[in-house]
Amino acid sequence: MKETVLLFHIQDEVRLQALKRILMLMKVRVKVVDKTDYLQPVGYLAGIKELEAKQVYEGEELAEEMMVMAGFSNQQVDTLLAKMRKANLSKIHYKAILTPMNATWTALQLYEELKKEHEYMTQMRAKQ
């Protein structure tokens, strides 16, 4: 699979363009996902065409930004995050690697799972 990053709900246009530049320099395909596609499996959005679901989402926008990395090695993930830090891009708290398990989830399902994980990790850090 070609390395691809899916971006959800990145509203700051300057920040979005900076992130796209970083990804283009890394030779990574970028897809800014429209909210109408939030019921599509994230694997489909990343390029696995046989996973398509022909539903159109008409609900609310995600409350937070989300980024999904598909076809990335651990080293590529580390490189991307380091480049984002170096460019002083604020953190995207909801990040995921596309896996066989989450490839069939809709963007909304993945978002809810990442939200739970983020809340749990925030609580754990607060206890330390």
Secondary structure, DSSP 8 states (H G I E B T S, - for coil): ---EEEEE----HHHHHHHHHHHHHTT-EEEEE-GGGTTSBHHHHTT-GGG-------S---SS-EEEEES--HHHHHHHHHHHHHTT----SEEEE--TTGGGSBHHHHHHHHHHHHHHHHHHHHH-
